[in-house]
């Protein structure tokens, strides 16, 4: 049972990060809300997106993620590669199935560039660069 006046609220703490907890996030309505992560890192104020939606049988789904979301609207699997600061090496690869999406890591979404390419197992198309 929630204390009086706190129904429909949650809080979040990103473990192993320097960010403060975000308290009293309302989750009683569907939608998306952006929250600033404090303290800022350098001159950058990173953001956390809270998405609330109702699923089948009135199950509430609450998702916390980066606001940058890469969606695969093709019919083939793709790879999302995160480039290092020198734009020479891919430091992390995410595979995104057709119809799925992948949020970019919160801090890297602002500071790094990304490449999107067909899955290495397929033989389609060029690499597309997304600037962060």
N, CA, C and O atoms as CSV, one atom per row, in Angstrom:
chain,resi,resn,atom,element,x,y,z
A,1,UNK,N,N,0.841,-1.174,0.000
A,1,UNK,CA,C,0.000,0.000,0.000
A,1,UNK,C,C,0.890,1.243,0.000
A,1,UNK,O,O,1.845,1.340,0.771
A,2,UNK,N,N,0.562,2.183,-0.873
A,2,UNK,CA,C,1.344,3.412,-0.955
A,2,UNK,C,C,0.915,4.396,0.118
A,2,UNK,O,O,-0.257,4.441,0.492
A,3,UNK,N,N,1.868,5.190,0.619
A,3,UNK,CA,C,1.478,6.252,1.536
A,3,UNK,C,C,0.525,7.209,0.828
A,3,UNK,O,O,0.577,7.362,-0.392
A,4,UNK,N,N,-0.326,7.835,1.586
A,4,UNK,CA,C,-1.322,8.724,1.002
A,4,UNK,C,C,-0.654,9.809,0.154
A,4,UNK,O,O,0.316,10.437,0.580
A,5,UNK,N,N,-1.192,10.019,-1.056
A,5,UNK,CA,C,-0.681,11.049,-1.949
A,5,UNK,C,C,0.435,10.584,-2.858
A,5,UNK,O,O,0.910,11.372,-3.676
A,6,UNK,N,N,0.884,9.318,-2.753
A,6,UNK,CA,C,1.977,8.850,-3.606
A,6,UNK,C,C,1.533,7.769,-4.575
A,6,UNK,O,O,2.378,7.153,-5.226
A,7,UNK,N,N,0.248,7.519,-4.692
A,7,UNK,CA,C,-0.238,6.515,-5.625
A,7,UNK,C,C,0.078,6.941,-7.056
A,7,UNK,O,O,-0.113,8.100,-7.425
A,8,UNK,N,N,0.559,5.999,-7.854
A,8,UNK,CA,C,0.864,6.308,-9.254
A,8,UNK,C,C,2.189,7.000,-9.456
A,8,UNK,O,O,2.406,7.624,-10.495
A,9,UNK,N,N,3.097,6.904,-8.472
A,9,UNK,CA,C,4.419,7.514,-8.588
A,9,UNK,C,C,5.497,6.455,-8.421
A,9,UNK,O,O,5.360,5.542,-7.608
A,10,UNK,N,N,6.577,6.582,-9.198
A,10,UNK,CA,C,7.744,5.713,-9.031
A,10,UNK,C,C,8.993,6.595,-9.003
A,10,UNK,O,O,8.944,7.777,-9.344
A,11,UNK,N,N,10.080,6.011,-8.601
A,11,UNK,CA,C,11.372,6.682,-8.638
A,11,UNK,C,C,12.364,5.774,-9.327
A,11,UNK,O,O,12.146,4.565,-9.412
A,12,UNK,N,N,13.451,6.341,-9.819
A,12,UNK,CA,C,14.462,5.537,-10.501
A,12,UNK,C,C,15.850,6.050,-10.127
A,12,UNK,O,O,16.077,7.252,-9.990
A,13,UNK,N,N,16.772,5.097,-9.966
A,13,UNK,CA,C,18.183,5.399,-9.723
A,13,UNK,C,C,18.990,4.584,-10.712
A,13,UNK,O,O,18.862,3.360,-10.748
A,14,UNK,N,N,19.816,5.229,-11.512
A,14,UNK,CA,C,20.673,4.535,-12.459
A,14,UNK,C,C,21.926,4.085,-11.717
A,14,UNK,O,O,22.800,4.891,-11.399
A,15,UNK,N,N,21.997,2.790,-11.448
A,15,UNK,CA,C,23.106,2.249,-10.666
A,15,UNK,C,C,24.428,2.427,-11.395
A,15,UNK,O,O,24.478,2.457,-12.625
A,16,UNK,N,N,25.487,2.544,-10.624
A,16,UNK,CA,C,26.848,2.681,-11.131
A,16,UNK,C,C,27.009,3.891,-12.047
A,16,UNK,O,O,27.816,3.864,-12.977
A,17,UNK,N,N,26.245,4.950,-11.788
A,17,UNK,CA,C,26.390,6.213,-12.516
A,17,UNK,C,C,26.457,7.337,-11.492
A,17,UNK,O,O,26.078,7.151,-10.336
A,18,UNK,N,N,26.937,8.504,-11.914
A,18,UNK,CA,C,26.994,9.636,-10.983
A,18,UNK,C,C,25.661,10.387,-10.864
A,18,UNK,O,O,25.573,11.379,-10.141
A,19,UNK,N,N,24.639,9.922,-11.560
A,19,UNK,CA,C,23.385,10.665,-11.601
A,19,UNK,C,C,22.569,10.491,-10.330
A,19,UNK,O,O,22.557,9.427,-9.712
A,20,UNK,N,N,21.891,11.567,-9.962
A,20,UNK,CA,C,21.003,11.550,-8.804
A,20,UNK,C,C,19.742,10.760,-9.132
A,20,UNK,O,O,19.398,10.583,-10.301
A,21,UNK,N,N,19.065,10.293,-8.110
A,21,UNK,CA,C,17.784,9.614,-8.291
A,21,UNK,C,C,16.764,10.603,-8.837
A,21,UNK,O,O,16.827,11.802,-8.566
A,22,UNK,N,N,15.829,10.077,-9.606
A,22,UNK,CA,C,14.687,10.871,-10.052
A,22,UNK,C,C,13.504,10.358,-9.253
A,22,UNK,O,O,13.169,9.176,-9.318
A,23,UNK,N,N,12.881,11.232,-8.509
A,23,UNK,CA,C,11.810,10.828,-7.600
A,23,UNK,C,C,10.466,11.328,-8.112
A,23,UNK,O,O,10.388,12.293,-8.872
A,24,UNK,N,N,9.434,10.661,-7.684
A,24,UNK,CA,C,8.055,11.051,-7.965
A,24,UNK,C,C,7.770,11.201,-9.455
A,24,UNK,O,O,7.319,12.252,-9.911
A,25,UNK,N,N,8.040,10.137,-10.203
A,25,UNK,CA,C,7.707,10.094,-11.623
A,25,UNK,C,C,6.269,9.583,-11.735
A,25,UNK,O,O,5.990,8.446,-11.353
A,26,UNK,N,N,5.351,10.409,-12.255
A,26,UNK,CA,C,3.963,9.952,-12.356
A,26,UNK,C,C,3.801,8.907,-13.461
A,26,UNK,O,O,4.275,9.097,-14.581
A,27,UNK,N,N,3.129,7.808,-13.136
A,27,UNK,CA,C,2.906,6.734,-14.116
A,27,UNK,C,C,1.426,6.366,-14.195
A,27,UNK,O,O,1.079,5.236,-14.537
A,28,UNK,N,N,0.557,7.325,-13.878
A,28,UNK,CA,C,-0.871,7.041,-13.893
A,28,UNK,C,C,-1.540,7.388,-15.223
A,28,UNK,O,O,-2.740,7.160,-15.383
A,29,UNK,N,N,-0.776,7.943,-16.191
A,29,UNK,CA,C,-1.300,8.232,-17.521
A,29,UNK,C,C,-0.336,7.708,-18.574
A,29,UNK,O,O,0.879,7.706,-18.373
A,30,UNK,N,N,-0.896,7.260,-19.712
A,30,UNK,CA,C,-0.050,6.820,-20.818
A,30,UNK,C,C,0.637,8.019,-21.448
A,30,UNK,O,O,0.089,9.120,-21.486
A,31,UNK,N,N,1.858,7.784,-21.946
A,31,UNK,CA,C,2.589,8.841,-22.646
A,31,UNK,C,C,4.076,8.759,-22.382
A,31,UNK,O,O,4.561,7.835,-21.729
A,32,UNK,N,N,4.796,9.751,-22.904
A,32,UNK,CA,C,6.241,9.835,-22.757
A,32,UNK,C,C,6.596,11.153,-22.078
A,32,UNK,O,O,6.006,12.194,-22.369
A,33,UNK,N,N,7.570,11.095,-21.166
A,33,UNK,CA,C,8.045,12.286,-20.472
A,33,UNK,C,C,9.563,12.224,-20.397
A,33,UNK,O,O,10.140,11.169,-20.133
A,34,UNK,N,N,10.210,13.373,-20.634
A,34,UNK,CA,C,11.663,13.472,-20.534
A,34,UNK,C,C,12.067,14.006,-19.175
A,34,UNK,O,O,11.426,14.904,-18.629
A,35,UNK,N,N,13.150,13.439,-18.629
A,35,UNK,CA,C,13.701,13.889,-17.350
A,35,UNK,C,C,15.185,14.181,-17.540
A,35,UNK,O,O,15.900,13.406,-18.176
A,36,UNK,N,N,15.642,15.294,-16.991
A,36,UNK,CA,C,17.053,15.656,-17.049
A,36,UNK,C,C,17.815,14.854,-16.006
A,36,UNK,O,O,17.382,14.733,-14.860
A,37,UNK,N,N,18.946,14.312,-16.413
A,37,UNK,CA,C,19.811,13.592,-15.482
A,37,UNK,C,C,20.803,14.586,-14.883
A,37,UNK,O,O,21.534,15.271,-15.598
A,38,UNK,N,N,20.807,14.643,-13.564
A,38,UNK,CA,C,21.673,15.584,-12.859
A,38,UNK,C,C,22.674,14.831,-12.013
A,38,UNK,O,O,22.330,13.769,-11.493
A,39,UNK,N,N,23.867,15.304,-11.848
A,39,UNK,CA,C,24.393,16.541,-12.392
A,39,UNK,C,C,24.760,16.396,-13.867
A,39,UNK,O,O,24.958,15.282,-14.353
A,40,UNK,N,N,24.852,17.527,-14.584
A,40,UNK,CA,C,25.290,17.460,-15.987
A,40,UNK,C,C,26.700,16.895,-16.074
A,40,UNK,O,O,27.489,17.018,-15.136
A,41,UNK,N,N,27.007,16.282,-17.196
A,41,UNK,CA,C,28.366,15.751,-17.442
A,41,UNK,C,C,29.056,16.717,-18.390
A,41,UNK,O,O,28.706,16.796,-19.568
A,42,UNK,N,N,30.032,17.450,-17.879
A,42,UNK,CA,C,30.657,18.498,-18.682
A,42,UNK,C,C,29.608,19.566,-18.966
A,42,UNK,O,O,28.968,20.072,-18.044
A,43,UNK,N,N,29.434,19.901,-20.210
A,43,UNK,CA,C,28.426,20.885,-20.599
A,43,UNK,C,C,27.148,20.218,-21.094
A,43,UNK,O,O,26.290,20.885,-21.672
A,44,UNK,N,N,27.011,18.910,-20.876
A,44,UNK,CA,C,25.886,18.164,-21.447
A,44,UNK,C,C,24.905,17.750,-20.357
A,44,UNK,O,O,25.290,17.160,-19.348
A,45,UNK,N,N,23.644,18.066,-20.575
A,45,UNK,CA,C,22.569,17.623,-19.698
A,45,UNK,C,C,21.886,16.450,-20.403
A,45,UNK,O,O,21.081,16.652,-21.313
A,46,UNK,N,N,22.209,15.225,-19.980
A,46,UNK,CA,C,21.637,14.037,-20.610
A,46,UNK,C,C,20.198,13.851,-20.165
A,46,UNK,O,O,19.795,14.317,-19.099
A,47,UNK,N,N,19.427,13.158,-21.005
A,47,UNK,CA,C,18.007,12.974,-20.754
A,47,UNK,C,C,17.645,11.506,-20.626
A,47,UNK,O,O,18.269,10.637,-21.236
A,48,UNK,N,N,16.630,11.247,-19.827
A,48,UNK,CA,C,16.058,9.920,-19.663
A,48,UNK,C,C,14.588,10.023,-20.047
A,48,UNK,O,O,13.884,10.921,-19.585
A,49,UNK,N,N,14.123,9.107,-20.890
A,49,UNK,CA,C,12.728,9.103,-21.302
A,49,UNK,C,C,11.971,8.054,-20.509
A,49,UNK,O,O,12.436,6.922,-20.373
A,50,UNK,N,N,10.819,8.414,-19.989
A,50,UNK,CA,C,9.921,7.477,-19.320
A,50,UNK,C,C,8.699,7.312,-20.208
A,50,UNK,O,O,7.997,8.279,-20.504
A,51,UNK,N,N,8.453,6.080,-20.630
A,51,UNK,CA,C,7.307,5.779,-21.486
A,51,UNK,C,C,6.352,4.872,-20.720
A,51,UNK,O,O,6.760,3.839,-20.188
A,52,UNK,N,N,5.090,5.255,-20.665
A,52,UNK,CA,C,4.064,4.476,-19.977
A,52,UNK,C,C,2.993,4.115,-20.993
A,52,UNK,O,O,2.447,4.990,-21.665
A,53,UNK,N,N,2.689,2.814,-21.107
A,53,UNK,CA,C,1.568,2.417,-21.953
A,53,UNK,C,C,0.875,1.197,-21.371
A,53,UNK,O,O,1.469,0.404,-20.640
A,54,UNK,N,N,-0.387,1.073,-21.713
A,54,UNK,CA,C,-1.216,-0.026,-21.243
A,54,UNK,C,C,-1.213,-1.125,-22.284
A,54,UNK,O,O,-1.476,-0.872,-23.460
A,55,UNK,N,N,-0.918,-2.347,-21.860
A,55,UNK,CA,C,-0.910,-3.484,-22.753
A,55,UNK,C,C,-2.184,-4.298,-22.614
A,55,UNK,O,O,-3.189,-3.833,-22.078
A,56,UNK,N,N,-2.114,-5.516,-23.109
A,56,UNK,CA,C,-3.256,-6.432,-23.032
A,56,UNK,C,C,-3.642,-6.659,-21.575
A,56,UNK,O,O,-2.788,-6.637,-20.688
A,57,UNK,N,N,-4.914,-6.873,-21.339
A,57,UNK,CA,C,-5.444,-7.130,-19.994
A,57,UNK,C,C,-5.115,-6.020,-18.999
A,57,UNK,O,O,-4.972,-6.276,-17.804
A,58,UNK,N,N,-4.995,-4.784,-19.497
A,58,UNK,CA,C,-4.717,-3.622,-18.653
A,58,UNK,C,C,-3.418,-3.736,-17.855
A,58,UNK,O,O,-3.333,-3.237,-16.733
A,59,UNK,N,N,-2.408,-4.391,-18.430
A,59,UNK,CA,C,-1.088,-4.459,-17.802
A,59,UNK,C,C,-0.339,-3.189,-18.165
A,59,UNK,O,O,-0.215,-2.848,-19.342
A,60,UNK,N,N,0.160,-2.488,-17.154
A,60,UNK,CA,C,0.886,-1.238,-17.380
A,60,UNK,C,C,2.360,-1.542,-17.615
A,60,UNK,O,O,2.991,-2.246,-16.827
A,61,UNK,N,N,2.903,-1.005,-18.703
A,61,UNK,CA,C,4.318,-1.157,-19.020
A,61,UNK,C,C,4.996,0.191,-18.861
A,61,UNK,O,O,4.566,1.189,-19.438
A,62,UNK,N,N,6.067,0.208,-18.069
A,62,UNK,CA,C,6.832,1.424,-17.823
A,62,UNK,C,C,8.249,1.157,-18.323
A,62,UNK,O,O,8.917,0.236,-17.853
A,63,UNK,N,N,8.705,1.972,-19.284
A,63,UNK,CA,C,10.024,1.798,-19.882
A,63,UNK,C,C,10.847,3.056,-19.670
A,63,UNK,O,O,10.387,4.165,-19.941
A,64,UNK,N,N,12.067,2.877,-19.183
A,64,UNK,CA,C,13.022,3.973,-19.067
A,64,UNK,C,C,14.095,3.716,-20.095
A,64,UNK,O,O,14.663,2.625,-20.146
A,65,UNK,N,N,14.388,4.737,-20.940
A,65,UNK,CA,C,15.374,4.558,-22.000
A,65,UNK,C,C,15.897,5.905,-22.468
A,65,UNK,O,O,15.453,6.964,-22.024
A,66,UNK,N,N,16.847,5.827,-23.370
A,66,UNK,CA,C,17.361,7.010,-24.044
A,66,UNK,C,C,16.278,7.566,-24.966
A,66,UNK,O,O,15.489,6.797,-25.515
A,67,UNK,N,N,16.225,8.881,-25.144
A,67,UNK,CA,C,15.248,9.442,-26.078
A,67,UNK,C,C,15.568,9.129,-27.539
A,67,UNK,O,O,14.686,9.223,-28.392
A,68,UNK,N,N,16.823,8.757,-27.843
A,68,UNK,CA,C,17.194,8.429,-29.220
A,68,UNK,C,C,16.889,6.963,-29.475
A,68,UNK,O,O,17.510,6.079,-28.884
A,69,UNK,N,N,15.933,6.709,-30.354
A,69,UNK,CA,C,15.489,5.351,-30.646
A,69,UNK,C,C,15.680,5.070,-32.128
A,69,UNK,O,O,15.176,5.813,-32.970
A,70,UNK,N,N,16.400,4.010,-32.454
A,70,UNK,CA,C,16.623,3.616,-33.838
A,70,UNK,C,C,15.694,2.449,-34.137
A,70,UNK,O,O,15.767,1.405,-33.489
A,71,UNK,N,N,14.825,2.630,-35.115
A,71,UNK,CA,C,13.846,1.604,-35.480
A,71,UNK,C,C,14.221,0.971,-36.805
A,71,UNK,O,O,14.673,1.655,-37.723
A,72,UNK,N,N,14.033,-0.337,-36.901
A,72,UNK,CA,C,14.284,-1.058,-38.141
A,72,UNK,C,C,12.950,-1.277,-38.848
A,72,UNK,O,O,12.196,-2.189,-38.507
A,73,UNK,N,N,12.673,-0.440,-39.826
A,73,UNK,CA,C,11.439,-0.561,-40.600
A,73,UNK,C,C,11.679,-1.282,-41.923
A,73,UNK,O,O,10.885,-1.158,-42.855
A,74,UNK,N,N,12.773,-2.032,-42.002
A,74,UNK,CA,C,13.068,-2.806,-43.205
A,74,UNK,C,C,12.598,-4.241,-43.011
A,74,UNK,O,O,12.023,-4.589,-41.980
A,75,UNK,N,N,12.852,-5.058,-44.014
A,75,UNK,CA,C,12.482,-6.468,-43.932
A,75,UNK,C,C,13.677,-7.364,-43.649
A,75,UNK,O,O,13.564,-8.590,-43.688
A,76,UNK,N,N,14.829,-6.749,-43.361
A,76,UNK,CA,C,16.031,-7.518,-43.050
A,76,UNK,C,C,16.612,-7.046,-41.718
A,76,UNK,O,O,16.377,-5.907,-41.314
A,77,UNK,N,N,17.362,-7.902,-41.035
A,77,UNK,CA,C,18.020,-7.463,-39.798
A,77,UNK,C,C,19.078,-6.404,-40.119
A,77,UNK,O,O,19.713,-6.452,-41.173
A,78,UNK,N,N,19.261,-5.458,-39.211
A,78,UNK,CA,C,20.304,-4.452,-39.370
A,78,UNK,C,C,21.197,-4.444,-38.142
A,78,UNK,O,O,20.854,-4.999,-37.098
A,79,UNK,N,N,22.352,-3.801,-38.288
A,79,UNK,CA,C,23.273,-3.614,-37.174
A,79,UNK,C,C,23.432,-2.118,-36.919
A,79,UNK,O,O,23.594,-1.330,-37.850
A,80,UNK,N,N,23.385,-1.745,-35.655
A,80,UNK,CA,C,23.649,-0.381,-35.225
A,80,UNK,C,C,25.017,-0.402,-34.571
A,80,UNK,O,O,25.204,-1.037,-33.533
A,81,UNK,N,N,25.969,0.285,-35.170
A,81,UNK,CA,C,27.319,0.347,-34.624
A,81,UNK,C,C,27.596,1.700,-34.007
A,81,UNK,O,O,27.249,2.733,-34.580
A,82,UNK,N,N,28.219,1.699,-32.845
A,82,UNK,CA,C,28.603,2.943,-32.180
A,82,UNK,C,C,30.081,3.162,-32.460
A,82,UNK,O,O,30.909,2.298,-32.173
A,83,UNK,N,N,30.410,4.322,-33.022
A,83,UNK,CA,C,31.788,4.638,-33.379
A,83,UNK,C,C,32.519,5.300,-32.218
A,83,UNK,O,O,31.915,5.978,-31.386
A,84,UNK,N,N,33.842,5.087,-32.181
A,84,UNK,CA,C,34.649,5.779,-31.178
A,84,UNK,C,C,34.741,7.267,-31.529
A,84,UNK,O,O,34.255,7.693,-32.577
A,85,UNK,N,N,35.362,8.047,-30.654
A,85,UNK,CA,C,35.433,9.498,-30.852
A,85,UNK,C,C,36.198,9.891,-32.117
A,85,UNK,O,O,35.943,10.948,-32.695
A,86,UNK,N,N,37.127,9.050,-32.543
A,86,UNK,CA,C,37.927,9.351,-33.734
A,86,UNK,C,C,37.248,8.890,-35.024
A,86,UNK,O,O,37.794,9.075,-36.111
A,87,UNK,N,N,36.068,8.295,-34.909
A,87,UNK,CA,C,35.282,7.793,-36.050
A,87,UNK,C,C,36.021,6.708,-36.831
A,87,UNK,O,O,35.829,6.563,-38.038
A,88,UNK,N,N,36.868,5.948,-36.133
A,88,UNK,CA,C,37.660,4.915,-36.809
A,88,UNK,C,C,37.182,3.499,-36.505
A,88,UNK,O,O,37.202,2.636,-37.382
A,89,UNK,N,N,36.756,3.257,-35.279
A,89,UNK,CA,C,36.409,1.905,-34.860
A,89,UNK,C,C,34.992,1.842,-34.301
A,89,UNK,O,O,34.506,2.784,-33.674
A,90,UNK,N,N,34.356,0.721,-34.544
A,90,UNK,CA,C,33.057,0.466,-33.940
A,90,UNK,C,C,33.316,-0.139,-32.571
A,90,UNK,O,O,33.974,-1.174,-32.459
A,91,UNK,N,N,32.794,0.511,-31.518
A,91,UNK,CA,C,33.069,0.049,-30.159
A,91,UNK,C,C,31.968,-0.852,-29.608
A,91,UNK,O,O,32.187,-1.566,-28.629
A,92,UNK,N,N,30.788,-0.827,-30.226
A,92,UNK,CA,C,29.678,-1.663,-29.773
A,92,UNK,C,C,28.724,-1.849,-30.946
A,92,UNK,O,O,28.484,-0.914,-31.710
A,93,UNK,N,N,28.177,-3.063,-31.092
A,93,UNK,CA,C,27.213,-3.359,-32.156
A,93,UNK,C,C,25.946,-3.926,-31.532
A,93,UNK,O,O,25.993,-4.825,-30.693
A,94,UNK,N,N,24.809,-3.379,-31.963
A,94,UNK,CA,C,23.498,-3.903,-31.583
A,94,UNK,C,C,22.836,-4.441,-32.840
A,94,UNK,O,O,22.850,-3.784,-33.880
A,95,UNK,N,N,22.262,-5.620,-32.751
A,95,UNK,CA,C,21.501,-6.177,-33.870
A,95,UNK,C,C,20.034,-5.841,-33.655
A,95,UNK,O,O,19.495,-6.024,-32.564
A,96,UNK,N,N,19.388,-5.343,-34.722
A,96,UNK,CA,C,17.987,-4.945,-34.632
A,96,UNK,C,C,17.200,-5.732,-35.675
A,96,UNK,O,O,17.423,-5.581,-36.876
A,97,UNK,N,N,16.293,-6.558,-35.215
A,97,UNK,CA,C,15.472,-7.387,-36.099
A,97,UNK,C,C,14.440,-6.517,-36.832
A,97,UNK,O,O,14.114,-5.425,-36.367
A,98,UNK,N,N,13.932,-6.990,-37.962
A,98,UNK,CA,C,12.883,-6.237,-38.670
A,98,UNK,C,C,11.705,-5.962,-37.738
A,98,UNK,O,O,11.219,-6.856,-37.046
A,99,UNK,N,N,11.258,-4.703,-37.734
A,99,UNK,CA,C,10.134,-4.308,-36.899
A,99,UNK,C,C,10.496,-3.961,-35.465
A,99,UNK,O,O,9.641,-3.474,-34.725
A,100,UNK,N,N,11.737,-4.196,-35.050
A,100,UNK,CA,C,12.167,-3.884,-33.686
A,100,UNK,C,C,12.881,-2.537,-33.640
A,100,UNK,O,O,13.100,-1.900,-34.670
A,101,UNK,N,N,13.236,-2.118,-32.442
A,101,UNK,CA,C,13.973,-0.871,-32.264
A,101,UNK,C,C,14.983,-1.044,-31.138
A,101,UNK,O,O,14.905,-1.985,-30.347
A,102,UNK,N,N,15.935,-0.111,-31.084
A,102,UNK,CA,C,16.994,-0.147,-30.075
A,102,UNK,C,C,17.297,1.281,-29.632
A,102,UNK,O,O,17.659,2.119,-30.459
A,103,UNK,N,N,17.155,1.569,-28.339
A,103,UNK,CA,C,17.563,2.900,-27.882
A,103,UNK,C,C,19.088,2.992,-27.854
A,103,UNK,O,O,19.777,2.023,-27.533
A,104,UNK,N,N,19.596,4.168,-28.193
A,104,UNK,CA,C,21.036,4.400,-28.095
A,104,UNK,C,C,21.394,4.559,-26.618
A,104,UNK,O,O,20.576,5.052,-25.841
A,105,UNK,N,N,22.595,4.153,-26.218
A,105,UNK,CA,C,23.009,4.391,-24.833
A,105,UNK,C,C,22.925,5.890,-24.518
A,105,UNK,O,O,23.317,6.721,-25.338
A,106,UNK,N,N,22.423,6.227,-23.350
A,106,UNK,CA,C,22.112,7.618,-23.004
A,106,UNK,C,C,23.285,8.564,-23.228
A,106,UNK,O,O,23.133,9.554,-23.943
A,107,UNK,N,N,24.430,8.301,-22.652
A,107,UNK,CA,C,25.548,9.235,-22.777
A,107,UNK,C,C,26.152,9.214,-24.174
A,107,UNK,O,O,26.605,10.253,-24.656
A,108,UNK,N,N,26.172,8.074,-24.830
A,108,UNK,CA,C,26.769,7.987,-26.164
A,108,UNK,C,C,25.895,8.622,-27.239
A,108,UNK,O,O,26.394,8.989,-28.303
A,109,UNK,N,N,24.606,8.755,-26.975
A,109,UNK,CA,C,23.699,9.356,-27.960
A,109,UNK,C,C,24.081,10.799,-28.258
A,109,UNK,O,O,23.808,11.297,-29.350
A,110,UNK,N,N,24.701,11.468,-27.314
A,110,UNK,CA,C,25.085,12.869,-27.501
A,110,UNK,C,C,26.512,13.006,-28.034
A,110,UNK,O,O,26.793,13.908,-28.823
A,111,UNK,N,N,27.407,12.126,-27.611
A,111,UNK,CA,C,28.831,12.326,-27.899
A,111,UNK,C,C,29.375,11.495,-29.056
A,111,UNK,O,O,30.419,11.843,-29.608
A,112,UNK,N,N,28.715,10.424,-29.440
A,112,UNK,CA,C,29.263,9.534,-30.454
A,112,UNK,C,C,28.418,9.526,-31.725
A,112,UNK,O,O,27.248,9.909,-31.722
A,113,UNK,N,N,29.048,9.077,-32.809
A,113,UNK,CA,C,28.335,8.854,-34.057
A,113,UNK,C,C,27.986,7.382,-34.173
A,113,UNK,O,O,28.584,6.529,-33.517
A,114,UNK,N,N,27.008,7.103,-35.019
A,114,UNK,CA,C,26.526,5.740,-35.202
A,114,UNK,C,C,26.542,5.394,-36.680
A,114,UNK,O,O,26.423,6.269,-37.537
A,115,UNK,N,N,26.692,4.107,-36.968
A,115,UNK,CA,C,26.517,3.619,-38.333
A,115,UNK,C,C,25.422,2.568,-38.304
A,115,UNK,O,O,25.295,1.801,-37.349
A,116,UNK,N,N,24.643,2.548,-39.359
A,116,UNK,CA,C,23.604,1.544,-39.511
A,116,UNK,C,C,23.904,0.811,-40.804
A,116,UNK,O,O,24.125,1.434,-41.842
A,117,UNK,N,N,23.910,-0.501,-40.740
A,117,UNK,CA,C,24.203,-1.298,-41.926
A,117,UNK,C,C,23.375,-2.568,-41.881
A,117,UNK,O,O,22.915,-2.983,-40.816
A,118,UNK,N,N,23.185,-3.185,-43.042
A,118,UNK,CA,C,22.514,-4.488,-43.030
A,118,UNK,C,C,23.336,-5.470,-42.201
A,118,UNK,O,O,24.559,-5.353,-42.122
A,119,UNK,N,N,22.675,-6.418,-41.596
A,119,UNK,CA,C,23.364,-7.472,-40.852
A,119,UNK,C,C,24.456,-8.047,-41.748
A,119,UNK,O,O,24.244,-8.237,-42.945
A,120,UNK,N,N,25.602,-8.318,-41.180
A,120,UNK,CA,C,26.736,-8.815,-41.973
A,120,UNK,C,C,26.409,-10.095,-42.729
A,120,UNK,O,O,27.077,-10.421,-43.710
A,121,UNK,N,N,25.394,-10.821,-42.288
A,121,UNK,CA,C,25.014,-12.053,-42.964
A,121,UNK,C,C,24.204,-11.783,-44.231
A,121,UNK,O,O,24.052,-12.672,-45.069
A,122,UNK,N,N,23.677,-10.547,-44.378
A,122,UNK,CA,C,22.905,-10.232,-45.576
A,122,UNK,C,C,23.800,-9.506,-46.581
A,122,UNK,O,O,24.900,-9.077,-46.234
A,123,UNK,N,N,23.343,-9.369,-47.801
A,123,UNK,CA,C,24.160,-8.784,-48.866
A,123,UNK,C,C,23.520,-7.536,-49.450
A,123,UNK,O,O,23.671,-7.258,-50.640
A,124,UNK,N,N,22.810,-6.786,-48.625
A,124,UNK,CA,C,22.090,-5.627,-49.113
A,124,UNK,C,C,22.771,-4.333,-48.718
A,124,UNK,O,O,23.345,-4.234,-47.633
A,125,UNK,N,N,22.711,-3.333,-49.597
A,125,UNK,CA,C,22.893,-1.927,-49.357
A,125,UNK,C,C,24.133,-1.411,-48.656
A,125,UNK,O,O,24.954,-2.178,-48.154
A,126,UNK,N,N,24.250,-0.082,-48.634
A,126,UNK,CA,C,25.402,0.615,-48.063
A,126,UNK,C,C,25.256,0.860,-46.560
A,126,UNK,O,O,24.212,0.596,-45.963
A,127,UNK,N,N,26.328,1.368,-45.977
A,127,UNK,CA,C,26.321,1.780,-44.576
A,127,UNK,C,C,25.813,3.218,-44.516
A,127,UNK,O,O,26.178,4.045,-45.352
A,128,UNK,N,N,24.975,3.514,-43.530
A,128,UNK,CA,C,24.456,4.872,-43.327
A,128,UNK,C,C,24.996,5.367,-41.998
A,128,UNK,O,O,24.909,4.667,-40.989
A,129,UNK,N,N,25.561,6.589,-41.991
A,129,UNK,CA,C,26.089,7.155,-40.763
A,129,UNK,C,C,25.075,8.104,-40.151
A,129,UNK,O,O,24.494,8.940,-40.843
A,130,UNK,N,N,24.867,7.970,-38.844
A,130,UNK,CA,C,23.985,8.856,-38.093
A,130,UNK,C,C,24.868,9.656,-37.161
A,130,UNK,O,O,25.560,9.082,-36.320
A,131,UNK,N,N,24.858,10.967,-37.293
A,131,UNK,CA,C,25.686,11.813,-36.447
A,131,UNK,C,C,24.985,12.075,-35.136
A,131,UNK,O,O,23.809,12.438,-35.116
A,132,UNK,N,N,25.710,11.891,-34.021
A,132,UNK,CA,C,25.161,12.067,-32.688
A,132,UNK,C,C,25.007,13.498,-32.302
A,132,UNK,O,O,24.553,13.794,-31.197
